[in-house]
Amino acid sequence: MYRLSAAFMIIFFFICVPYLKSEHDGKGFTFVGSQVCRKCHGFDAIGNQYKIWESSPHSKAYRKLLTAKGADIAKRNGITSPTEDFQCLKCHATGKGAVKEIVEEGVGCESCHGPGSEYHHPSNHVNYSNRASGYATGIKNGMYPILGIGSLKTRERLCLSCHQKARPCYPENTRDQYRFQIPIQVVDTLKKGEVNFKHTLYK
C-alpha cells in the first residue's frame, strides 16, 4: 500500500505539477480563433473590432499564400508548399499555424492579443467599473500586455517579429520595402496610409 501511495505521489509530481504551473505562467493557454472574439466584438455599439480586423490585410494574410505571387515567392526560397511551411505560416496565420482549424483566418485577433482560451470569457477580461482592472485580469489569463503608451515597445517587438527583413516574402523592390516597414509612429497610432488597425473599445 505504501509503495502504491509513493508511486502515485511521484507520478503526480512529475506529470501534474508541471501542467498546473504551465496554466499560470502563460504557457498553457491555447488559440480559439477570431470567431470566438466576434461573439462580443462584432457589434457596432462597441466599435465592431471584428469588422475592422476583417477588412484589414491581416485577415487576408493566409489567402496571399494561395496566390500565384505566393507560389512564386515560395519557389524562389525553396519552399514546396507555402500553406504548410512554417517559414510562411509563422507570420501568415494565427499561432504560427499550429492550430489547423483556424489557420485560414490569417493573422487573427489572437496574433496580437494572445491566445484566448481563458481570457475570452468576459469575466476574465472585463470589468465595467474598472477597465484597468479588467485588463490586468485578462493579462493573467493569457492576454498580451500591448495596450497603452507604457506597452509601446512591447507592441513594437510584436509587430516587428513579422514585419522585418528575415522572412521569405520581404520585398526586393526599394519602394515596396518602404511600404512594408512599420515605424514606431505606426505602432503607436496603428494607422498607415489607408490601412487602419486602430480598434479601441469605445468610439
N, CA, C and O of each residue as an XYZ file, in Angstrom:
812
protein
N       0.832     -1.199      0.000
C       0.000      0.000      0.000
C       0.869      1.253      0.000
O       0.605      2.217     -0.718
N       1.916      1.211      0.827
C       2.826      2.354      0.922
C       3.501      2.608     -0.424
O       3.658      3.754     -0.846
N       3.900      1.516     -1.095
C       4.574      1.647     -2.381
C       3.646      2.267     -3.424
O       4.082      3.088     -4.231
N       2.364      1.877     -3.410
C       1.393      2.434     -4.340
C       1.208      3.934     -4.106
O       1.136      4.716     -5.055
N       1.131      4.324     -2.835
C       0.968      5.742     -2.493
C       2.181      6.551     -2.937
O       2.047      7.648     -3.479
N       3.365      5.994     -2.700
C       4.602      6.671     -3.095
C       4.673      6.806     -4.615
O       5.065      7.846     -5.144
N       4.286      5.734     -5.300
C       4.303      5.766     -6.763
C       3.337      6.819     -7.291
O       3.648      7.536     -8.242
N       2.152      6.908     -6.663
C       1.153      7.901     -7.074
C       1.691      9.317     -6.886
O       1.504     10.172     -7.752
N       2.352      9.567     -5.765
C       2.892     10.896     -5.482
C       3.975     11.282     -6.488
O       4.060     12.433     -6.915
N       4.793     10.314     -6.856
C       5.853     10.572     -7.834
C       5.250     10.926     -9.188
O       5.684     11.869     -9.849
N       4.234     10.148     -9.591
C       3.564     10.412    -10.865
C       2.917     11.789    -10.846
O       3.031     12.542    -11.813
N       2.239     12.125     -9.750
C       1.577     13.435     -9.624
C       2.600     14.568     -9.732
O       2.357     15.567    -10.408
N       3.735     14.407     -9.068
C       4.745     15.467     -9.042
C       5.329     15.720    -10.429
O       5.474     16.870    -10.844
N       5.667     14.639    -11.152
C       6.339     14.819    -12.433
C       5.388     15.095    -13.600
O       5.811     15.636    -14.621
N       4.118     14.734    -13.464
C       3.183     14.939    -14.564
C       2.227     16.094    -14.288
O       2.102     16.998    -15.114
N       1.562     16.079    -13.159
C       0.525     17.068    -12.870
C       1.072     18.423    -12.461
O       0.559     19.451    -12.902
N       2.090     18.445    -11.637
C       2.610     19.727    -11.152
C       3.130     20.603    -12.287
O       2.795     21.787    -12.324
N       3.939     20.076    -13.225
C       4.375     20.930    -14.341
C       3.192     21.461    -15.149
O       3.218     22.596    -15.623
N       2.139     20.622    -15.305
C       0.964     21.056    -16.048
C       0.262     22.197    -15.330
O      -0.131     23.177    -15.961
N       0.103     22.082    -14.023
C      -0.543     23.142    -13.252
C       0.258     24.431    -13.340
O      -0.315     25.516    -13.436
N       1.570     24.317    -13.307
C       2.422     25.501    -13.420
C       2.220     26.163    -14.773
O       2.141     27.388    -14.865
N       2.138     25.353    -15.826
C       2.028     25.925    -17.158
C       0.752     26.736    -17.330
O       0.716     27.678    -18.122
N      -0.297     26.376    -16.590
C      -1.547     27.118    -16.688
C      -1.397     28.516    -16.095
O      -2.186     29.403    -16.418
N      -0.421     28.726    -15.250
C      -0.279     30.015    -14.577
C       0.893     30.841    -15.081
O       1.008     32.018    -14.738
N       1.775     30.240    -15.898
C       2.896     31.040    -16.379
C       2.708     31.424    -17.841
O       3.650     31.888    -18.484
N       1.490     31.234    -18.380
C       1.179     31.677    -19.728
C       1.415     30.645    -20.804
O       1.064     30.876    -21.961
N       2.004     29.503    -20.456
C       2.328     28.512    -21.471
C       1.194     27.525    -21.733
O       1.257     26.746    -22.685
N       0.182     27.552    -20.915
C      -0.902     26.590    -21.078
C      -2.100     27.131    -21.832
O      -3.081     26.409    -22.014
N      -2.053     28.391    -22.282
C      -3.179     28.987    -22.979
C      -3.154     28.599    -24.458
O      -2.084     28.456    -25.051
N      -4.326     28.433    -25.040
C      -4.411     27.994    -26.433
C      -5.230     28.971    -27.270
O      -5.997     29.776    -26.740
N      -5.052     28.885    -28.588
C      -5.755     29.760    -29.523
C      -7.133     29.189    -29.857
O      -7.283     27.988    -30.077
N      -8.125     30.061    -29.890
C      -9.503     29.614    -30.125
C     -10.102     30.171    -31.413
O     -11.149     29.693    -31.851
N      -9.476     31.153    -32.024
C      -9.938     31.697    -33.297
C     -10.738     32.983    -33.168
O     -11.366     33.237    -32.141
N     -10.707     33.786    -34.216
C     -11.353     35.099    -34.204
C     -12.874     35.026    -34.149
O     -13.523     35.982    -33.724
N     -13.443     33.915    -34.569
C     -14.901     33.782    -34.498
C     -15.393     33.801    -33.049
O     -16.507     34.244    -32.772
N     -14.569     33.326    -32.146
C     -14.920     33.365    -30.727
C     -14.916     34.819    -30.243
O     -15.784     35.220    -29.467
N     -13.942     35.599    -30.701
C     -13.879     37.021    -30.337
C     -15.089     37.773    -30.893
O     -15.606     38.697    -30.266
N     -15.523     37.361    -32.068
C     -16.629     38.034    -32.767
C     -17.925     38.016    -31.958
O     -18.748     38.922    -32.087
N     -18.105     37.008    -31.140
C     -19.343     36.879    -30.366
C     -19.635     38.111    -29.539
O     -20.795     38.456    -29.313
N     -18.571     38.786    -29.081
C     -18.757     40.024    -28.314
C     -18.263     41.247    -29.080
O     -18.841     42.329    -28.981
N     -17.185     41.065    -29.848
C     -16.542     42.202    -30.509
C     -17.003     42.374    -31.956
O     -16.291     42.956    -32.775
N     -18.192     41.868    -32.264
C     -18.742     42.016    -33.605
C     -19.954     42.918    -33.655
O     -20.770     42.815    -34.571
N     -20.083     43.810    -32.673
C     -21.245     44.699    -32.593
C     -20.828     46.158    -32.745
O     -19.843     46.597    -32.152
N     -21.590     46.903    -33.547
C     -21.285     48.315    -33.783
C     -21.329     49.143    -32.503
O     -20.627     50.148    -32.387
N     -22.139     48.730    -31.557
C     -22.308     49.506    -30.316
C     -20.988     49.677    -29.558
O     -20.807     50.663    -28.843
N     -20.070     48.722    -29.712
C     -18.774     48.847    -29.020
C     -17.613     48.994    -30.005
O     -16.454     48.787    -29.646
N     -17.935     49.352    -31.250
C     -16.872     49.628    -32.219
C     -16.626     48.550    -33.253
O     -15.838     48.756    -34.175
N     -17.280     47.402    -33.127
C     -17.142     46.282    -34.070
C     -15.684     46.033    -34.469
O     -15.310     46.181    -35.632
N     -14.884     45.660    -33.495
C     -13.468     45.387    -33.741
C     -13.277     44.240    -34.744
O     -12.303     44.225    -35.496
N     -14.205     43.288    -34.749
C     -14.106     42.166    -35.684
C     -14.187     42.665    -37.123
O     -13.422     42.216    -37.978
N     -15.105     43.586    -37.397
C     -15.280     44.133    -38.746
C     -14.028     44.876    -39.199
O     -13.626     44.778    -40.358
N     -13.417     45.617    -38.282
C     -12.184     46.350    -38.604
C     -11.077     45.360    -38.955
O     -10.349     45.552    -39.930
N     -10.954     44.299    -38.154
C      -9.948     43.272    -38.451
C     -10.249     42.600    -39.795
O      -9.343     42.372    -40.596
N     -11.520     42.285    -40.035
C     -11.921     41.561    -41.241
C     -11.588     42.334    -42.515
O     -11.326     41.735    -43.558
N     -11.599     43.662    -42.430
C     -11.305     44.484    -43.609
C      -9.816     44.828    -43.713
O      -9.410     45.547    -44.626
N      -9.020     44.328    -42.803
C      -7.592     44.641    -42.781
C      -6.768     43.602    -43.547
O      -7.241     42.492    -43.792
N      -5.537     43.963    -43.924
C      -4.652     42.991    -44.590
C      -4.367     41.755    -43.725
O      -4.096     40.681    -44.263
N      -4.423     41.890    -42.404
C      -4.152     40.751    -41.520
C      -5.099     39.587    -41.792
O      -4.677     38.430    -41.805
N      -6.373     39.891    -42.009
C      -7.349     38.812    -42.226
C      -7.132     38.099    -43.555
O      -7.630     36.992    -43.756
N      -6.398     38.726    -44.454
C      -6.164     38.156    -45.787
C      -4.769     37.533    -45.918
O      -4.378     37.091    -46.999
N      -4.032     37.502    -44.819
C      -2.635     37.053    -44.864
C      -2.485     35.620    -45.358
O      -1.600     35.339    -46.167
N      -3.333     34.710    -44.888
C      -3.220     33.306    -45.319
C      -3.564     33.167    -46.799
O      -2.922     32.407    -47.524
N      -4.587     33.908    -47.245
C      -5.015     33.827    -48.643
C      -3.906     34.240    -49.607
O      -3.866     33.775    -50.746
N      -3.010     35.110    -49.153
C      -1.899     35.535    -50.010
C      -0.976     34.361    -50.340
O      -0.315     34.350    -51.378
N      -0.942     33.380    -49.446
C      -0.110     32.197    -49.696
C      -0.672     31.346    -50.827
O       0.045     30.530    -51.406
N      -1.944     31.529    -51.144
C      -2.614     30.741    -52.173
C      -2.522     31.372    -53.558
O      -2.938     30.767    -54.546
N      -1.980     32.585    -53.634
C      -1.907     33.298    -54.904
C      -0.694     32.864    -55.721
O       0.208     32.192    -55.222
N      -0.700     33.271    -57.005
C       0.435     32.979    -57.893
C       1.706     33.651    -57.353
O       2.798     33.090    -57.438
N       1.547     34.860    -56.798
C       2.700     35.564    -56.228
C       3.254     34.794    -55.033
O       4.468     34.685    -54.863
N       2.352     34.260    -54.207
C       2.771     33.462    -53.058
C       3.545     32.228    -53.485
O       4.563     31.881    -52.887
N       3.046     31.561    -54.539
C       3.722     30.365    -55.051
C       5.088     30.719    -55.625
O       6.047     29.962    -55.475
N       5.171     31.881    -56.287
C       6.436     32.310    -56.886
C       7.478     32.619    -55.808
O       8.637     32.220    -55.926
N       7.061     33.329    -54.759
C       7.971     33.654    -53.657
C       8.454     32.370    -52.978
O       9.632     32.236    -52.647
N       7.532     31.436    -52.778
C       7.881     30.160    -52.150
C       8.914     29.404    -52.993
O       9.896     28.879    -52.468
N       8.675     29.358    -54.293
C       9.581     28.639    -55.195
C      10.977     29.244    -55.148
O      11.969     28.515    -55.121
N      11.062     30.594    -55.137
C      12.366     31.272    -55.102
C      13.117     31.010    -53.806
O      14.338     31.157    -53.743
N      12.379     30.623    -52.776
C      13.002     30.370    -51.472
C      13.072     28.882    -51.124
O      13.337     28.514    -49.980
N      12.834     28.044    -52.113
C      12.938     26.599    -51.902
C      11.838     26.024    -51.027
O      12.032     24.998    -50.375
N      10.682     26.681    -51.009
C       9.547     26.226    -50.202
C       8.559     25.498    -51.107
O       8.077     26.070    -52.085
N       8.258     24.264    -50.794
C       7.378     23.454    -51.632
C       5.928     23.889    -51.524
O       5.253     24.070    -52.537
N       5.446     24.058    -50.292
C       4.045     24.429    -50.075
C       3.952     25.555    -49.048
O       4.110     25.304    -47.853
N       3.698     26.795    -49.488
C       3.654     27.923    -48.544
C       2.541     27.810    -47.503
O       2.652     28.375    -46.415
N       1.468     27.082    -47.830
C       0.361     26.932    -46.876
C       0.647     25.895    -45.791
O      -0.150     25.709    -44.872
N       1.788     25.226    -45.908
C       2.147     24.212    -44.916
C       3.519     24.461    -44.288
O       3.862     23.843    -43.280
N       4.288     25.348    -44.871
C       5.655     25.589    -44.400
C       5.671     26.604    -43.253
O       5.025     27.649    -43.328
N       6.414     26.283    -42.199
C       6.470     27.145    -41.014
C       7.040     28.528    -41.333
O       6.640     29.521    -40.725
N       7.982     28.592    -42.296
C       8.565     29.883    -42.666
C       7.500     30.883    -43.089
O       7.643     32.086    -42.873
N       6.430     30.375    -43.694
C       5.328     31.230    -44.148
C       4.244     31.356    -43.075
O       3.757     32.452    -42.798
N       3.879     30.242    -42.488
C       2.770     30.233    -41.524
C       3.077     31.025    -40.260
O       2.159     31.544    -39.624
N       4.353     31.129    -39.882
C       4.669     31.814    -38.630
C       4.249     33.277    -38.656
O       4.080     33.894    -37.605
N       4.076     33.841    -39.867
C       3.624     35.234    -39.964
C       2.306     35.389    -40.726
O       1.728     36.476    -40.731
N       1.832     34.347    -41.356
C       0.607     34.450    -42.155
C      -0.583     33.746    -41.508
O      -1.648     33.644    -42.118
N      -0.411     33.262    -40.277
C      -1.513     32.568    -39.604
C      -1.436     32.750    -38.094
O      -0.351     32.875    -37.525
N      -2.585     32.763    -37.461
C      -2.658     32.871    -36.005
C      -1.916     31.714    -35.346
O      -2.019     30.570    -35.790
N      -1.171     32.014    -34.291
C      -0.447     30.967    -33.571
C       0.592     30.270    -34.402
O       0.932     29.116    -34.144
N       1.116     30.980    -35.427
C       2.166     30.449    -36.305
C       1.727     29.183    -37.031
O       2.550     28.350    -37.410
N       0.406     29.054    -37.218
C      -0.129     27.928    -37.978
C      -0.242     26.632    -37.213
O      -0.521     25.590    -37.806
N      -0.032     26.671    -35.903
C      -0.043     25.443    -35.099
C      -1.447     24.860    -34.947
O      -1.602     23.649    -34.787
N      -2.474     25.719    -34.998
C      -3.854     25.240    -34.841
C      -4.502     25.191    -36.222
O      -4.926     26.218    -36.751
N      -4.576     23.999    -36.801
C      -5.040     23.823    -38.181
C      -6.459     24.323    -38.393
O      -6.794     24.788    -39.482
N      -7.304     24.233    -37.360
C      -8.706     24.615    -37.504
C      -8.894     26.102    -37.787
O      -9.921     26.498    -38.337
N      -7.920     26.931    -37.420
C      -8.078     28.379    -37.595
C      -7.021     28.979    -38.507
O      -6.921     30.201    -38.620
N      -6.236     28.139    -39.155
C      -5.117     28.642    -39.949
C      -5.592     29.549    -41.085
O      -4.898     30.500    -41.444
N      -6.766     29.265    -41.654
C      -7.243     30.036    -42.796
C      -7.752     31.423    -42.431
O      -8.039     32.224    -43.321
N      -7.871     31.722    -41.152
C      -8.314     33.064    -40.757
C      -7.205     34.094    -40.955
O      -7.455     35.296    -40.866
N      -5.988     33.637    -41.222
C      -4.880     34.564    -41.398
C      -4.340     35.024    -40.062
O      -4.276     34.252    -39.105
N      -3.950     36.289    -40.000
C      -3.425     36.861    -38.765
C      -4.620     37.381    -37.969
O      -5.048     38.521    -38.150
N      -5.146     36.544    -37.096
C      -6.369     36.858    -36.363
C      -6.142     37.687    -35.113
O      -5.021     38.099    -34.814
N      -7.215     37.922    -34.397
C      -7.200     38.749    -33.186
C      -6.122     38.299    -32.194
O      -5.410     39.118    -31.614
N      -6.022     36.983    -32.015
C      -5.120     36.441    -31.004
C      -3.645     36.559    -31.374
O      -2.776     36.412    -30.515
N      -3.358     36.824    -32.654
C      -1.972     37.017    -33.063
C      -1.369     38.224    -32.350
O      -0.182     38.240    -32.024
N      -2.201     39.229    -32.115
C      -1.740     40.441    -31.430
C      -2.155     40.477    -29.964
O      -1.465     41.074    -29.138
N      -3.276     39.842    -29.637
C      -3.800     39.941    -28.274
C      -3.516     38.721    -27.403
O      -3.796     38.737    -26.204
N      -2.960     37.663    -27.998
C      -2.610     36.486    -27.210
C      -3.667     35.401    -27.277
O      -4.825     35.683    -27.584
N      -3.282     34.148    -26.990
C      -4.223     33.013    -27.044
C      -5.378     33.187    -26.065
O      -5.164     33.426    -24.877
N      -6.599     33.065    -26.567
C      -7.773     33.448    -25.774
C      -8.546     32.355    -25.086
O      -9.691     32.578    -24.692
N      -7.966     31.177    -24.923
C      -8.719     30.072    -24.327
C      -9.316     30.405    -22.969
O     -10.360     29.868    -22.602
N      -8.656     31.294    -22.215
C      -9.170     31.665    -20.897
C      -9.733     33.085    -20.870
O     -10.824     33.307    -20.344
N      -9.005     34.039    -21.427
C      -9.471     35.424    -21.292
C     -10.682     35.747    -22.170
O     -11.309     36.789    -21.979
N     -11.032     34.864    -23.144
C     -12.183     35.199    -23.989
C     -13.496     35.205    -23.206
O     -14.479     35.799    -23.648
N     -13.516     34.552    -22.057
C     -14.697     34.646    -21.192
C     -14.758     36.072    -20.646
O     -13.767     36.543    -20.087
N     -15.882     36.776    -20.787
C     -15.958     38.168    -20.321
C     -15.500     38.369    -18.883
O     -14.867     39.378    -18.572
N     -15.806     37.436    -18.015
C     -15.418     37.588    -16.608
C     -13.905     37.554    -16.420
O     -13.402     37.935    -15.363
N     -13.168     37.093    -17.453
C     -11.714     37.009    -17.358
C     -10.981     38.161    -18.050
O      -9.755     38.141    -18.160
N     -11.734     39.169    -18.517
C     -11.048     40.353    -19.055
C     -11.915     41.615    -19.061
O     -11.492     42.654    -19.567
N     -13.104     41.529    -18.509
C     -13.994     42.689    -18.498
C     -14.348     43.079    -17.064
O     -14.742     42.243    -16.250
N     -14.196     44.361    -16.784
C     -14.638     44.920    -15.506
C     -15.274     46.271    -15.828
O     -14.569     47.239    -16.115
N     -16.596     46.337    -15.781
C     -17.314     47.535    -16.232
C     -17.046     48.758    -15.355
O     -17.163     49.887    -15.832
N     -16.699     48.563    -14.109
C     -16.463     49.698    -13.217
C     -14.979     50.090    -13.152
O     -14.642     51.185    -12.699
N     -14.095     49.187    -13.609
C     -12.661     49.479    -13.567
C     -11.984     48.776    -14.745
O     -11.594     47.612    -14.651
N     -11.854     49.505    -15.851
C     -11.346     48.919    -17.081
C      -9.909     48.414    -16.931
O      -9.551     47.368    -17.472
N      -9.089     49.172    -16.190
C      -7.690     48.778    -15.984
C      -7.597     47.456    -15.231
O      -6.744     46.618    -15.523
N      -8.481     47.284    -14.269
C      -8.506     46.036    -13.502
C      -8.905     44.861    -14.388
O      -8.351     43.768    -14.274
N      -9.875     45.100    -15.273
C     -10.295     44.048    -16.199
C      -9.164     43.645    -17.129
O      -8.979     42.463    -17.419
N      -8.408     44.633    -17.596
C      -7.277     44.364    -18.485
C      -6.194     43.570    -17.760
O      -5.597     42.661    -18.337
N      -5.941     43.909    -16.506
C      -4.948     43.184    -15.699
C      -5.369     41.727    -15.525
O      -4.535     40.822    -15.558
N      -6.670     41.511    -15.340
C      -7.184     40.138    -15.222
C      -6.988     39.392    -16.535
O      -6.628     38.215    -16.543
N      -7.228     40.088    -17.647
C      -7.021     39.477    -18.957
C      -5.588     39.035    -19.157
O      -5.338     37.955    -19.692
N      -4.650     39.855    -18.736
C      -3.223     39.521    -18.867
C      -2.891     38.266    -18.062
O      -2.117     37.424    -18.518
N      -3.463     38.138    -16.882
C      -3.251     36.938    -16.070
C      -3.797     35.694    -16.769
O      -3.353     34.576    -16.510
N      -4.771     35.910    -17.663
C      -5.416     34.792    -18.348
C      -4.962     34.620    -19.794
O      -5.684     34.056    -20.615
N      -3.756     35.112    -20.101
C      -3.156     34.837    -21.401
C      -3.103     35.990    -22.379
O      -2.504     35.850    -23.445
N      -3.706     37.126    -22.060
C      -3.704     38.267    -22.972
C      -2.323     38.925    -22.991
O      -1.685     39.067    -21.948
N      -1.864     39.326    -24.177
C      -0.581     40.006    -24.284
C      -0.714     41.453    -23.789
O      -1.691     42.122    -24.125
N       0.231     41.940    -23.010
C       0.174     43.320    -22.483
C       0.667     44.334    -23.501
O       1.793     44.819    -23.392
N      -0.166     44.666    -24.498
C       0.284     45.535    -25.592
C      -0.447     46.874    -25.645
O      -0.120     47.710    -26.487
N      -1.420     47.099    -24.778
C      -2.185     48.338    -24.840
C      -1.558     49.427    -23.971
O      -0.871     49.142    -22.990
N      -1.810     50.673    -24.351
C      -1.312     51.790    -23.553
C       0.082     52.221    -23.962
O       0.851     51.431    -24.508
N       0.402     53.473    -23.696
C       1.688     54.037    -24.091
C       2.848     53.332    -23.390
O       3.945     53.258    -23.944
N       2.626     52.818    -22.192
C       3.683     52.120    -21.463
C       4.076     50.802    -22.106
O       5.149     50.265    -21.832
N       3.199     50.277    -22.968
C       3.470     49.000    -23.629
C       3.908     49.183    -25.079
O       3.922     48.225    -25.852
N       4.259     50.397    -25.442
C       4.599     50.709    -26.831
C       5.748     49.855    -27.358
O       5.665     49.340    -28.473
N       6.815     49.694    -26.583
C       7.964     48.905    -27.030
C       7.612     47.415    -27.127
O       8.110     46.706    -28.001
N       6.751     46.955    -26.219
C       6.296     45.561    -26.291
C       5.498     45.346    -27.572
O       5.662     44.340    -28.263
N       4.630     46.313    -27.874
C       3.820     46.235    -29.093
C       4.713     46.297    -30.332
O       4.466     45.599    -31.316
N       5.739     47.125    -30.281
C       6.662     47.232    -31.416
C       7.373     45.902    -31.662
O       7.491     45.462    -32.806
N       7.847     45.260    -30.591
C       8.523     43.955    -30.750
C       7.591     42.933    -31.373
O       8.012     42.118    -32.193
N       6.311     42.977    -30.980
C       5.337     42.039    -31.527
C       5.138     42.289    -33.020
O       5.124     41.344    -33.809
N       4.983     43.557    -33.414
C       4.809     43.900    -34.831
C       6.037     43.500    -35.649
O       5.925     42.904    -36.720
N       7.213     43.844    -35.114
C       8.449     43.606    -35.857
C       8.871     42.139    -35.870
O       9.804     41.774    -36.585
N       8.205     41.302    -35.098
C       8.520     39.872    -35.156
C       8.159     39.307    -36.532
O       8.692     38.277    -36.946
N       7.247     39.992    -37.239
C       6.917     39.591    -38.611
C       7.319     40.653    -39.637
O       7.817     40.328    -40.715
N       7.099     41.912    -39.295
C       7.403     42.987    -40.238
C       8.898     43.327    -40.196
O       9.304     44.389    -39.724
N       9.702     42.379    -40.709
C      11.158     42.542    -40.719
C      11.750     41.815    -41.919
O      11.060     41.068    -42.612
N      13.033     42.043    -42.153
C      13.682     41.552    -43.375
C      13.832     40.035    -43.422
O      13.794     39.447    -44.502
N      13.998     39.404    -42.284
C      14.306     37.965    -42.255
C      13.064     37.112    -42.474
O      12.677     36.328    -41.607
N      12.446     37.270    -43.634
C      11.295     36.430    -43.993
C      11.273     36.274    -45.509
O      11.701     37.182    -46.221
N      10.789     35.154    -46.014
C      10.854     34.876    -47.451
C      10.195     35.931    -48.332
O      10.669     36.190    -49.438
N       9.106     36.547    -47.858
C       8.352     37.464    -48.718
C       8.745     38.924    -48.563
O       8.025     39.810    -49.023
N       9.892     39.191    -47.913
C      10.331     40.592    -47.811
C      10.622     41.104    -49.220
O      11.378     40.477    -49.962
N      10.024     42.245    -49.594
C      10.150     42.726    -50.977
C      11.586     43.059    -51.391
O      12.406     43.478    -50.574
N      11.863     42.863    -52.662
C      13.184     43.186    -53.198
C      13.227     44.630    -53.680
O      14.274     45.276    -53.628
N      12.097     45.133    -54.146
C      12.000     46.499    -54.643
C      12.073     47.500    -53.493
O      11.386     47.342    -52.484
N      12.906     48.531    -53.646
C      13.115     49.512    -52.581
C      11.822     50.208    -52.173
O      11.577     50.407    -50.983
N      10.996     50.578    -53.140
C       9.747     51.266    -52.832
C       8.805     50.362    -52.035
O       8.145     50.808    -51.097
N       8.754     49.101    -52.419
C       7.909     48.144    -51.693
C       8.437     47.892    -50.286
O       7.660     47.661    -49.360
N       9.748     47.938    -50.128
C      10.348     47.775    -48.805
C       9.890     48.890    -47.873
O       9.611     48.652    -46.698
N       9.816     50.102    -48.401
C       9.357     51.239    -47.598
C       7.902     51.037    -47.166
O       7.539     51.327    -46.026
N       7.074     50.539    -48.088
C       5.670     50.289    -47.770
C       5.527     49.178    -46.731
O       4.571     49.156    -45.956
N       6.486     48.263    -46.729
C       6.442     47.119    -45.820
C       6.838     47.491    -44.394
O       6.408     46.848    -43.436
N       7.658     48.527    -44.258
C       8.204     48.889    -42.943
C       7.129     49.388    -41.976
O       6.162     50.037    -42.375
N       7.325     49.070    -40.702
C       6.414     49.507    -39.645
C       7.211     50.341    -38.643
O       7.786     49.792    -37.703
N       7.251     51.671    -38.835
C       7.983     52.527    -37.890
C       7.232     52.649    -36.572
O       6.073     52.246    -36.467
N       7.896     53.203    -35.575
C       7.306     53.328    -34.244
C       6.043     54.194    -34.266
O       5.143     53.997    -33.449
N       5.972     55.156    -35.202
C       4.781     56.001    -35.306
C       3.554     55.179    -35.683
O       2.454     55.426    -35.189
N       3.754     54.191    -36.571
C       2.638     53.323    -36.968
C       2.244     52.420    -35.809
O       1.058     52.193    -35.567
N       3.228     51.911    -35.098
C       2.949     51.064    -33.938
C       2.137     51.837    -32.900
O       1.256     51.278    -32.246
N       2.442     53.127    -32.757
C       1.761     53.975    -31.787
C       0.339     54.310    -32.219
O      -0.593     54.195    -31.422
N       0.162     54.725    -33.484
C      -1.158     55.174    -33.954
C      -2.004     54.033    -34.510
O      -3.226     54.143    -34.604
N      -1.338     52.927    -34.881
C      -1.993     51.782    -35.522
C      -2.642     52.180    -36.849
O      -3.657     51.614    -37.255
N      -2.038     53.158    -37.508
C      -2.520     53.600    -38.814
C      -1.333     53.751    -39.766
O      -0.260     54.212    -39.378
N      -1.552     53.350    -41.028
C      -0.542     53.562    -42.056
C      -1.244     53.769    -43.388
O      -1.827     52.840    -43.947
N      -1.181     54.996    -43.888
C      -1.881     55.314    -45.127
C      -3.374     55.082    -44.966
O      -3.999     55.614    -44.049
N      -3.937     54.291    -45.858
C      -5.372     53.998    -45.805
C      -5.684     52.803    -44.901
O      -6.848     52.489    -44.652
N      -4.633     52.145    -44.414
C      -4.838     50.980    -43.546
C      -4.984     51.443    -42.101
O      -4.133     52.162    -41.577
N      -6.066     51.023    -41.473
C      -6.360     51.452    -40.108
C      -6.554     50.221    -39.221
O      -7.526     49.481    -39.372
N      -5.623     50.017    -38.303
C      -5.726     48.896    -37.367
C      -6.258     49.332    -36.016
O      -6.381     48.521    -35.098
N      -6.575     50.622    -35.893
C      -6.989     51.167    -34.597
C      -8.400     50.684    -34.288
O      -9.333     50.945    -35.048
N      -8.550     49.984    -33.179
C      -9.886     49.492    -32.811
C     -10.076     49.561    -31.311
O     -10.234     48.545    -30.634
N     -10.057     50.786    -30.809
C     -10.312     50.965    -29.382
C     -11.732     50.528    -29.055
O     -12.602     50.527    -29.926
N     -11.962     50.165    -27.821
C     -13.262     49.605    -27.437
C     -14.391     50.618    -27.586
O     -15.487     50.273    -28.027
N     -14.126     51.845    -27.223
C     -15.164     52.870    -27.312
C     -14.830     53.866    -28.413
O     -13.681     54.289    -28.540
N     -15.823     54.242    -29.206
C     -15.610     55.212    -30.286
C     -15.350     56.588    -29.729
O     -15.148     57.534    -30.491
